[in-house]
Each structure stands twice: as C-alpha cells, then as structure tokens.
Amino acid sequence: MIEKYALIALYFTALVFLGVFAARGTRSMKGFVIGGKSLSFWVAAFSAQATGESAWLLLGVTGMGAMLGFSAYWIVVGEVVGVFFAWFVMGKRYKRLTDLYSSITMTDFLISRFQSKTNILRLLSATSLIIFVLIYISAQIDATGSAFEAFLDWNYHQGALVGFGIVVLYCVAGGFLAAAWTDMFQGVVMLGCLVVLPIVAWLAIGNSAEIVAGLTAIDPALVSVWGGEFTLINVSVVLGMMLIGLGFVGSPQVFARLLAVRSETEIDRGKWVALLFTFLVDAAAVSIGVLGRYLFTEQGVDPETVLGNGAQNVMSELVHVSFPPWIVGLYVAAVLSAIMSTVSSLLVMAAGAVTHDLYAKLVNPSMSDALAAKLCRYSTLAIAIGAMALATVVSFVAPERTIFWFAIFGWSGIAATFCPMVILALFWPRFTEKAAIASMAAGFSMTMISKFFLQELPSVGPVFVALETMPPSFLAALIVGYVVSIISPEPANAKQFERDLFASSQLKK
C-alpha cells in the first residue's frame, strides 16, 4: 500500500508546485482568466482535451464499454468528429475575432460580436455558465470520491474532500496558467495510462477471436455495433453516444484554450495533437471496459454486481489484476488527472464569469488589476465550496447515480446553451443578439425539460432516456436561433460583422 500512496503524494506535490509557480504571472484579471494569451500549442491542445474528457472518460466511458460492448465505440467516433470541427473549422476564426475584440472570456466575444446595448446577453451567458459549471464540477468531485473508494478503499466522502482540497489550492494560487500547465501534465499521465492498460490486458489474453467468442457467449449484443437488434431504442442509444462530441464545438471551457493560445500558428499545430489525443484516449477507455467485461463477468451475471454501479469500477479491477501495487498508484493519479484537469479549468472559467463578466462589467468597471485578481481567487473558492456542497447532497439523494450520466448532464447543459449559439455567431452574419439570447434560453431550458419531464413520459420517455439530453437540447437551441434571426433581422449588425471578419483576417497578415 505504501507504494500507492508514495506515487499519489508525488503527483499531488507536482500539481501544487505548478500552481505556485504559475502564481508568479497571475497578478491581473487577464492573467488569472486567460494567462495573458501565452499558451503554446502543446499546452493548449492537452489542456483543452484533458478538460473536455474528465472523470467521465476514465470511470464513465470505461463503464459504458463494459455495459454495452462494441456499440460504445460510437462515443469515439462522435468525440473525434466534434474535436475535428472545433479545432479544424472553428478554432482560427474564433481566435481571430477574440483578438480583434480583445476578449478575455466568451461572454466578451458575444457582447462585441452583437454590439450589445443591454446587459441581458451578458447576464444570461454568465448565469447559465455558472449554474452548469457547478453541476459539472460536482460530478467530478463525486468521481473523486468514487476513485479513492474503488482504488484505495477509502471512505467516499474523505476521498472527495482530499481531491477537492488539492485542486482548489493550486487553482486559487495560479489561476488559468496553473490550470493549463497542470492540465498538460495530467493529460500526459491520462494518455500513457489509458493506452498501456488495454494493451497489457490484451497481451495477457493473447487471442482476439477468443475475446469476441467470450463476449458473444456472455451476451451477443456486446459484439454488435448497434447494441443488439436494430431497434428504435438501440439506435437512440447509439445516436446519443455519437452526439456527445457536440460538446466540443463551442463549449466555453474548451474554447478558452483557443482564445488563450499565442497565435493561429499554434492552433494549426495543436489541432493534430488534440485530434490524436482524443482518438487514443477514447478508444483505449472503451477497450478497457470491453476487456473487463470479458474477464470479470459471465453469462447471466449482472455486470453491475461485479463492477459497480454503471460498471464504473472496471478500470480499477483491470488495473489490480494487471499491475503490481506501485503501478496501481499511478492509475489512481491518472483518474485524479482526468478529474482535476476538468475541475481546475471550470473553476477558473466560472470565477472569470463572476468577477469579469458580472462584477467588473456591471458593478465596478474601474477596479484595479490587483483587486481583480484577488476577487477571482475569492470567487474560485466560493464556487468550489458550492460545488462540493452540491456533490455531497447528490451523493445522499441519488445513491444510484452513475458518473457517466451525472457528468453528461452538466456537459450537455453547457453545450446546448452555448454551442449552437457560438456556431451561428461565428459563421452566420445574419445571426442576431435577440436570436442568441433566445437560443441560449432554449438550450438551457430544454436541457432541464428533457431530463426532468420528457424522460419521465410513459410513451416516448425511454427514447429520450436513450438519447439523453444533448440531442434534443442542441437541436432546439439551433432551430430557435435560426428562426428568431429570420423573424427579427438586424441588417446593420450583419454588415458590421462582415467588416469584422475582414478586419480579423487582416490581423494574420
């Protein structure tokens, strides 16, 4: 056991060191929120993708691989397509425009894009972000407790509190730079651990045909890309998994890295790193679950009785049978890396929304850089405490929750509220401020309606459960944004945006 704790202690020490080191360059609002736009492509790519994956990947996706088998590989397809669109199609245009507008948050970009005359868009954007960030961070804290419980036999609440304390310490100290640098470090740990584990397990088995035959004997649906028969429910499950990747095409926590890189050249380089990272870690995570299902279950046995709720302990089980104890400590660090990279990024982003988007812009525009940085740190601490409280409440109220779907609810809420609106704002000059407000409201409300009303309906409820909240919410926001722009056009703003696009293209030259 001492080997496990030694590696974990070393890992925590490295995180705190990076946070303290980053604090030297974090003495202003701009430094705390975007690190002075100084990220290299390596840091930006690893940080963006580590932030986007979270504990959902190492505990949730591995569990889905064990529960669903080959059909879970659709998650890989959806995520790769989403990352491709974000980095290859949207990235450089977003970078150019945010540089032109001197934006340091996504809300800044939206206000400049629409030349807002009121504070409605700013209030809705910042408030929506804070709400879903709280939910998403809570899911990560929940996963921290589960990770310590599965790997080290700790009490769930003790594990959640320890992980929470470490990430808050380096975030409050170093802000965005601490989050970005630690994200890169943690992304490397995640990548190495995820890719190695299924290779080692497969080599121990040594026969792919044997694995397929074994899975078929357990349940033929495990080796079907549709999860069994071609039914409406199965197709809905596949569609829901594929569309998870939509969360990359405009989510503020991912696009903060595109805003913060040094130049467009860094995006050109980083896009290949981001794409390869996503493919490798997602494919490896599903493979871990599939191999675990083959090794640890048999026909007629409920996988959740062996591998935990949602089979989210499958990675822990596979690690324990594949490696010596000191390597197990490295895998605890990998799980914590996925969790903390997301929590740190979301905390800094939410603190920026509170301090910059709301307080500085609406209450005290003339505050000093020193005061701004101090308020960012206070906001980070307050949001972290709120998320910890929410995670604790959920652990008691919903003991049957799974990390996969808890995290997806927060991810979907952020994505549905922001992504359709950001896509239209970047690529359609006729998109209006009223339409942006309506689109955000539609995405936000449909996330709630889908989760708490549509999924409970006796007739179509199972279909919406299979789809989850992302597809209907994203589609509703996209349609509402388009319709409102057509009904209530703003020709002057459209022409101004076309001029902005031209001006931003000249920045490159």
ABEGO torsion letter per residue (X at the ends): XAAAAAAAAAAAAAAAAAAAAAAAABABAAAAAAGGGABBAAAAAAAAAAAAAEAAAAAAAAAAAAAAEAAAAAAAAAAAAAAAAAAAAAAAAAAAAAAAAGBABAAAAAAAAAGBABAAAAAAAAAAAAAAAAAAAAAAAAAAAAAAAAAAGBBAAAAAAAAAAAAAAAAAAAEAAAAAAAAAAAAAAAAAAAAAAAAAAAAAAGBAAAAAAAAAAABAAAABAAGEBBBAAAAAAAAAAAAAAAAABGBAAAAAAAAABABAAAAAAAAAAAAAAAAAAAAAAAAAAAAAAAAABBBGBBAAAAAEBGGAAAAAAAAAAABBAAAAAAAAAAAAAAAAAAAAAAAAAAAAAAAAAAAAAAABAABBAAAAAAAAAAAAAAAAAAAAAAAAAAAAABAABBAAAAAAAAAAAAAAAAAAAAAAAAABAABBAAAAAAAAAAAAAAAAAAAAAAAABAAAAAAAAAAEAAAAAAAAAAAAAAAAAAABBBAAAAAAAAAAAAAAAAAAX
